[in-house]
Amino acid sequence: MSLRFEKQDGNMAKLIIERSPEELDKAIVKAYQKIKNQVSLPGFRKGKVPQFMIEKQYGVEVFFEDAANFLINDSYKEEIEGCELEIVSQPDIDVTQIEKGKPFIYEALVAIKPEVTLGEYKGLEYYKTDVNVSDEEVDAELNRTREMNSRRVPVEDRPAQNGDIVNIDFEGFVDGEAFEGGKAEGHSLTLGSGTFIPGFEEQIEGKNVGDEFDVNVTFPEDYQAENLKGKAAVFKCKLNDIKVKELPELDDEFASEVSEFDTLEEYKADIRKNMEEARKEEAKHAAENQLVEKAVENAEMIIPGPMVDMEASQVAQNFQMRMESQGINMEQYFQFTGMTPEKFMEDAKASAEKNIKSRLVLEAVAAAENLEVSEEDLDKEIHKMAESYQMEYDSLNKMISDAERESMKKDVLISKAADFLFENGKAVERPAEEAKEEKAEAAEE
C-alpha cells in the first residue's frame, strides 16, 4: 500500500492511494460473501454458487463496486493518519484502476488546512461598552424574583378584571361550525396579556365565576391558519375561576428566603455585583468579536469550498439538534419562519466561513505569540465543565478521552488567543450616532 499526493490550487490536494493486487483479491472474496446468498444459477442451491461460477456468468466486474467500497473504507482513514497534510474536508473519491491481478488505485480530492498570513492584530481598536448597572435594573431583577416566588390567590367576591389569571373552557365556531384547534378545557389565561385574538380577553372582564357567555371576535387578516384569516368567530366560554397574583413583600424576610443573605440590602448588593460581572463578561466577548473581525480583515488566506461545506453541515446539524430539543423539527421551523432550505444552507455557509476564518486567525495568533496551554489551564476548563454539568470533577476527568482532551486544549488555546487580542487592544468611544442607534435597538428589545 502507498500514498502520494499532489497539491493543487485553492488549498486542495489530490491523494493517490494504492493497494496491492492481493488486497484487491481479498476484497473481491469479501464482496462475493456479501452477495452470494442473492445469486441463483441452475444446478446450484441459492447461496451455494461458487465465486468462479458467478465470475464466469456475470464477469468479475460484478464484485468491483463492493470490493472498491471495502478497500476504500478500510484504507482511507489509515492512510491519512500518516499523511503530512492536514485534511479539513470529506474526500471526493474517484477509482482510477480496478482490475484483477493489478494494484487497486483510487484518488481522493480533499481540502487542506489553509495557511494564514497575519496582518495587523495588536493594538486594534474596539468600542467601549457601559458595564454600569443602574438602580432600576437591580429593582427589575428583584421584581423578576418576586414574580417567580408569587402565589395565586382565588378571587370570589368580584368579577374578572384586567391582570387577573382566569381559568376558562371555550369552543370556537365559524359560520356555526366548530373548527379544529378552537376548543380547550381548563385553559389558564392572564387578562391583558394579549395572548389571545384581539378583543377576546376584554370580553371576559366583568364576568363572574360560573358565568357562561359568548365572545365575538374577528380573526386577523394575517392569522397563521389560512381557513380562519379575517373570519368572524363566536367562542362559547365558561369562566371556571379567577385568581390574582400575590407578590411577596420586598423585605429582609424575602431576601433570607430566596438567597443566602439576611438582609434585603445585602441581597441587592449581590444582585448588582453579579449583574456587573455578567455585563463585564458580555462586554469582553463583544470586544473580542470586534477584534477578531478586524484581525480577519487584515489577514490573508484562501478557504477551500469543501472545507466550508463540511463546517456548514455541522452548523446546520447543531441548529437542527437545538430545534429538536425544543420539540420543533426542521419542516416546522421552515413553515413558522418562512425560511427556505436553500436560504437556510446559504446562511449556514456564511456562518461556517466566518467561523473558519476566525479560528484560523486565532490559531495563527497563538502560534505567532508562542501561546501554550498548560495542564493547569486544562484543569481549570474541566472544573468549569464539571460545575456546568453538576458533576464531580474526578468523575468527569476520568470520562474524558485523550482525543477529547486534545480537542479541549485546542479550544482553550483559541480562547487564550482571543484574550491576547483583548489585552493588546485599545478601547475607544463609540461614535455618538452609532451609540444612539444601539441604545434605541436595545430599548426595542
C-alpha positions in Angstrom: 0.0 0.0 0.0 1.2 3.5 -0.7 0.1 7.1 -0.6 1.3 10.1 -2.6 -0.3 13.5 -3.1 -0.3 16.4 -5.4 -1.1 19.9 -4.1 -3.5 21.9 -6.2 -4.7 25.5 -6.3 -7.0 26.8 -3.7 -5.7 24.7 -0.8 -6.8 21.5 -2.4 -4.9 18.3 -2.8 -5.2 15.0 -4.7 -4.3 11.9 -2.7 -3.4 8.9 -4.8 -3.8 5.7 -2.7 -2.7 2.3 -3.9 -3.5 -1.2 -2.5 -1.9 -4.4 -3.6 -3.4 -7.0 -6.1 -3.6 -9.4 -3.1 -5.7 -6.9 -1.1 -8.0 -6.5 -4.1 -8.4 -10.2 -4.3 -9.4 -10.4 -0.6 -11.9 -7.6 -1.1 -13.4 -9.4 -4.0 -13.8 -12.5 -1.9 -15.5 -10.3 0.8 -17.8 -8.9 -1.9 -18.6 -12.5 -3.0 -19.5 -13.4 0.6 -21.8 -10.4 0.7 -23.9 -11.2 -2.4 -23.7 -15.0 -2.7 -27.0 -15.6 -1.0 -28.7 -13.4 -3.6 -27.4 -15.4 -6.6 -29.2 -18.3 -8.2 -27.7 -20.5 -11.0 -29.1 -23.7 -12.5 -27.6 -26.7 -10.7 -26.8 -24.9 -7.5 -28.7 -24.2 -4.4 -29.2 -20.5 -3.6 -26.2 -19.3 -1.6 -24.0 -22.2 -2.8 -22.9 -20.9 -6.2 -19.1 -20.8 -6.2 -17.3 -17.5 -6.8 -15.7 -18.6 -10.1 -19.1 -19.6 -11.5 -20.6 -16.2 -10.7 -17.5 -14.6 -12.3 -17.9 -16.8 -15.4 -21.6 -16.0 -15.7 -21.5 -12.2 -14.9 -17.9 -11.3 -15.1 -15.6 -10.4 -12.2 -16.8 -6.8 -12.5 -19.9 -7.8 -10.7 -17.9 -7.7 -7.4 -15.9 -4.5 -8.2 -18.3 -1.9 -6.6 -18.5 -3.7 -3.3 -14.8 -4.6 -3.3 -13.8 -1.0 -4.0 -16.0 0.3 -1.1 -14.4 -2.3 1.2 -10.9 -1.2 0.3 -11.6 2.5 0.5 -13.3 2.2 3.8 -10.5 0.1 5.2 -7.6 2.1 3.8 -8.6 5.8 3.7 -8.5 6.7 7.4 -5.4 4.6 7.9 -3.5 6.3 5.1 -4.4 9.9 6.0 -3.3 9.3 9.6 0.3 9.2 8.5 -0.1 11.9 5.9 1.8 15.2 6.4 -1.2 17.2 5.1 -3.9 18.5 7.5 -7.1 17.4 5.7 -10.2 19.5 6.5 -12.9 18.1 4.3 -14.6 14.9 3.3 -12.9 13.2 0.3 -14.3 13.2 -3.2 -13.3 9.7 -4.3 -12.6 8.5 -7.8 -11.5 4.9 -8.6 -8.8 5.1 -11.3 -7.8 1.4 -11.5 -9.6 -1.7 -10.5 -8.5 -4.9 -12.4 -7.8 -8.3 -11.2 -4.1 -9.0 -10.9 -3.2 -5.3 -10.7 -3.0 -2.8 -7.8 -6.2 -1.1 -6.8 -5.7 2.7 -7.2 -8.1 5.5 -6.2 -7.8 9.2 -5.9 -9.3 11.4 -3.2 -9.7 15.1 -3.8 -9.5 16.9 -0.4 -9.3 20.4 1.1 -6.2 21.0 3.2 -5.8 23.5 6.0 -5.1 26.9 4.7 -2.0 28.9 5.7 -2.7 32.3 7.2 -0.7 35.4 6.6 -1.4 37.7 9.6 -1.8 41.4 9.1 -2.0 43.8 12.0 -3.5 42.2 15.1 -2.0 44.1 18.0 -3.3 47.4 19.1 -6.6 47.1 17.2 -9.5 49.3 18.4 -12.8 48.1 19.9 -15.7 50.1 21.2 -16.2 50.5 25.0 -19.3 49.1 26.5 -21.0 50.6 29.5 -20.9 48.0 32.2 -22.6 50.0 35.0 -25.8 48.6 36.5 -28.5 51.1 37.4 -30.7 51.0 40.5 -33.7 50.5 38.1 -32.0 47.4 36.6 -31.4 45.9 40.1 -35.0 46.6 41.0 -36.2 44.9 37.8 -34.2 41.8 38.7 -35.7 41.9 42.2 -39.1 42.0 40.7 -38.4 39.1 38.4 -37.5 37.1 41.5 -40.7 38.3 43.2 -42.7 37.1 40.2 -41.0 33.7 40.4 -42.0 33.5 44.1 -45.5 34.8 43.7 -48.6 32.8 44.6 -52.0 32.7 43.0 -54.9 33.6 45.3 -58.5 32.8 44.4 -61.0 35.7 43.9 -64.7 35.1 44.7 -66.1 38.4 45.6 -65.9 40.3 42.3 -66.0 39.9 38.5 -62.8 39.3 36.4 -60.7 42.4 35.7 -57.6 43.2 33.7 -54.5 41.5 35.2 -56.4 38.6 36.6 -55.5 35.0 35.9 -58.7 33.2 34.7 -59.4 29.6 34.1 -61.8 29.0 31.2 -63.4 26.4 29.0 -64.1 27.5 25.4 -65.1 26.3 21.9 -64.9 28.4 18.8 -67.3 28.4 15.8 -67.1 30.0 12.4 -70.4 30.1 10.4 -71.9 27.9 13.1 -69.3 25.1 12.6 -66.7 24.2 15.2 -63.1 24.5 13.8 -60.0 22.5 14.6 -57.9 23.8 17.4 -60.7 26.0 18.7 -61.6 24.1 21.8 -60.0 23.8 25.2 -60.9 23.0 28.8 -59.3 24.4 31.9 -57.2 26.9 30.0 -55.3 29.4 32.1 -55.2 33.0 30.7 -53.9 36.3 32.1 -56.3 39.1 31.1 -54.5 41.9 29.3 -51.6 39.7 28.2 -52.6 39.9 24.6 -52.0 36.2 24.0 -55.5 35.6 22.5 -57.2 37.0 19.4 -57.7 40.8 19.7 -60.9 41.5 21.6 -61.1 38.1 23.3 -59.7 38.9 26.7 -61.6 42.2 27.1 -64.9 40.4 26.8 -64.1 38.2 29.8 -63.7 41.2 32.0 -66.8 41.8 34.1 -67.8 38.2 34.1 -68.2 36.2 37.4 -67.1 32.6 38.2 -69.6 30.1 36.8 -70.8 32.5 34.0 -71.3 31.0 30.6 -71.2 33.5 27.7 -70.3 34.2 24.1 -67.1 36.0 22.9 -67.4 37.5 19.5 -64.1 38.2 17.6 -62.7 38.5 14.1 -59.5 36.7 13.2 -56.8 39.0 11.9 -56.1 39.0 8.2 -52.5 37.8 8.9 -53.6 34.9 11.1 -51.5 31.8 10.6 -54.4 29.4 9.7 -55.5 30.1 6.2 -59.0 28.9 6.8 -59.6 31.4 9.6 -58.0 34.6 8.2 -60.4 37.6 8.5 -63.3 35.3 9.6 -65.8 36.3 12.3 -66.0 33.7 15.1 -68.0 33.0 18.2 -66.4 31.4 21.2 -68.7 29.8 23.7 -67.0 30.2 27.1 -67.4 29.3 30.7 -65.4 31.1 33.5 -64.2 28.4 36.0 -62.3 30.5 38.4 -60.4 33.8 38.9 -57.1 34.3 40.6 -54.8 37.2 41.3 -51.0 37.1 41.6 -49.9 38.0 45.1 -46.3 39.1 45.3 -44.2 38.8 48.5 -43.1 41.9 50.3 -39.6 43.2 49.5 -38.1 43.0 52.9 -35.4 41.2 54.9 -37.6 38.1 55.3 -38.0 37.8 51.5 -34.2 38.2 51.0 -33.5 35.4 53.5 -36.0 33.1 51.8 -34.7 33.5 48.3 -30.9 33.9 48.9 -28.1 33.2 51.3 -28.3 36.8 52.7 -30.1 38.0 55.9 -31.0 41.5 54.7 -32.5 43.0 51.6 -29.6 45.4 51.2 -27.1 42.6 51.2 -29.2 40.7 48.6 -29.4 43.8 46.4 -25.7 44.4 46.6 -25.1 40.8 45.5 -27.5 41.2 42.6 -25.7 44.3 41.4 -22.3 42.5 41.7 -23.5 39.5 39.7 -25.1 41.7 37.0 -21.9 43.8 36.8 -19.7 40.7 36.4 -22.1 39.3 33.7 -22.0 42.6 31.9 -18.2 42.8 32.0 -18.0 39.3 30.5 -20.5 40.2 27.8 -18.6 43.4 27.1 -15.3 41.5 26.8 -16.9 38.9 24.5 -18.3 41.7 22.3 -14.9 43.4 22.2 -13.2 40.1 21.3 -15.6 39.6 18.4 -14.8 43.1 17.1 -11.1 42.5 17.4 -11.2 39.1 15.7 -13.2 40.5 12.8 -10.6 43.2 12.3 -7.8 40.7 12.6 -9.5 38.5 10.0 -9.9 41.6 7.7 -6.2 42.3 8.0 -5.2 38.7 7.3 -4.8 36.8 4.0 -6.0 33.2 3.5 -7.8 31.1 0.9 -10.6 29.0 2.2 -11.4 25.9 0.1 -15.1 25.3 -0.7 -15.2 21.7 0.6 -13.9 23.0 4.0 -16.8 25.5 4.2 -19.3 22.8 3.1 -18.2 20.4 5.9 -18.4 23.2 8.5 -21.8 24.3 7.2 -23.1 20.8 7.5 -22.0 20.8 11.2 -23.6 24.3 11.7 -26.9 23.0 10.2 -26.8 19.8 12.2 -26.2 21.7 15.5 -29.1 24.0 14.7 -31.4 21.1 14.0 -30.5 19.4 17.3 -31.3 22.7 19.2 -34.6 22.9 17.4 -35.5 19.3 18.1 -34.6 19.7 21.8 -37.4 22.3 21.8 -39.8 19.9 20.1 -39.5 21.6 16.6 -38.4 19.7 13.5 -36.9 21.5 10.5 -40.1 21.3 8.4 -42.0 23.1 11.2 -39.2 25.7 11.5 -39.3 26.4 7.8 -43.1 26.7 8.0 -43.1 29.0 11.0 -40.3 31.3 9.8 -40.9 31.3 6.0 -37.2 30.3 5.6 -36.4 28.0 2.7 -34.0 25.1 2.9 -31.9 26.8 0.2 -31.7 30.1 2.2 -31.0 28.2 5.4 -28.0 26.5 3.9 -26.8 29.7 2.3 -26.8 31.3 5.8 -25.2 28.2 7.3 -22.3 28.5 4.7 -21.8 32.2 5.5 -21.7 31.4 9.2 -19.3 28.5 8.6 -16.9 30.6 6.6 -16.9 33.2 9.3 -16.2 30.5 12.0 -13.4 29.0 9.9 -11.6 32.4 9.3 -11.9 33.4 12.9 -10.5 30.1 14.2 -7.6 30.1 11.7 -6.6 33.6 12.5 -6.7 32.9 16.3 -4.6 29.8 15.7 -2.1 31.9 13.8 -2.0 34.5 16.6 -1.4 31.7 19.1 1.5 30.4 17.0 2.9 33.9 16.4 2.9 34.7 20.1 4.0 31.2 21.3 0.9 30.8 23.4 0.6 27.4 25.1 -2.0 25.5 27.1 -0.7 24.2 30.4 -2.1 21.3 32.4 -3.3 23.9 34.9 -5.2 25.7 32.1 -6.8 22.4 31.0 -7.6 21.5 34.6 -9.5 24.9 35.1 -11.5 24.1 32.0 -12.5 20.7 33.3 -13.5 22.2 36.6 -15.8 24.7 34.7 -17.3 21.8 32.8 -17.9 19.8 36.0 -19.6 22.8 37.6 -21.7 23.4 34.4 -22.8 19.7 34.2 -23.2 19.5 38.0 -20.8 16.6 38.2 -17.9 15.7 40.4 -14.6 16.8 38.9 -12.9 13.4 39.3 -15.7 11.6 37.7 -15.8 13.9 34.7 -12.0 13.9 34.4 -11.9 10.1 34.1 -14.6 10.2 31.4 -12.6 12.5 29.1 -10.7 10.6 26.4 -7.3 11.5 25.1 -8.8 12.8 21.8 -11.4 14.9 23.7 -8.6 16.3 25.9 -6.6 17.3 22.8 -9.7 19.0 21.3 -10.2 20.8 24.6 -6.6 22.0 24.5 -7.2 23.5 21.0 -10.3 25.3 22.3 -8.5 26.7 25.3 -5.7 27.9 23.0 -8.2 29.7 20.8 -9.6 31.4 23.9 -6.2 32.4 25.0 -5.5 33.9 21.6 -8.8 35.9 21.9 -7.7 37.1 25.3 -4.4 38.2 23.9 -6.2 40.3 21.3 -8.3 41.9 24.0 -5.4 42.6 26.3 -3.5 44.2 23.5 -6.5 46.1 22.0 -7.4 49.7 22.5 -10.8 50.7 23.9 -12.4 53.7 22.1 -15.7 55.5 22.5 -18.4 54.5 20.0 -19.4 57.4 17.7 -22.3 59.3 19.1 -24.7 58.4 16.2 -23.9 54.6 16.5 -24.3 54.8 20.2 -27.7 56.4 19.8 -28.8 53.7 17.4 -27.5 50.9 19.6 -29.4 52.4 22.6 -32.6 52.6 20.5 -32.3 49.0 19.4 -31.7 47.8 23.0 -34.8 49.7 24.1 -36.9 48.0 21.4 -35.7 44.6 22.6 
